[in-house]
């Protein structure tokens, strides 16, 4: 069955999971608005792709940017929340500013975006909010206190928001991937193993997002956990 055409806002669309989600859904015929800090990374024009430059970590300008996006793209009926970054270390290694910045980007900005667009989404016949969580939302780990906290926050937020939206047309879903081989690990001291059984591809997560977007009305996919067959961490020299 041909999927119903949707208009999807994808955050973090310039790379990694966000980019894979945008490409996968474009190939299925959906309209995509890609949100990124740097739109110069979108080098190929596409008739069903629009780009929006926005720094989600800057909360002082975010509310105005949300209003601009809502006004400029009134057809948005779904959001994939893929923007975020990793930062790891013991709590004492974090400065107070670093704690605030990581929580701002990984959680607070996403709650702002959801709140700003939710009234319009509730007027749509069908709408989806898809949060990209992490295996770090399922269990805390050493040197992951702040990152895990940000992902636990997203998980709790999505669960509560799903209940709040239960009587509306808005479906709220969460995807928790294990280690995905992307540039996420570029600035980190570790990475997933190289064998195909030791990491996920961004496209694996995109397929899960696609399943949710294309699911028939009347069903809700609450939460999807994705993991490589073997959990292997490779530390860089």
Protein Blocks (a to p, Z undefined) as FASTA:
>chain_A
ZZdddddddehklgcjllmmmmmmmmnopacddddfblklmmbccfkbccddddfklmml
mmmmmmmmmmmmmmbcbdcdfbccddeddfklpcfklmmmmmmmmmmmmmmmmmmmmmmm
mmpmbdcddddddfklmoccehilmmmmmmmmmmmmmmmmmmmmmmmmbdcddddddddd
dfklmmpcbdcdfbfklcccfklmmmmmmmmmmpcehiacfbacdddfbdcddddZZ
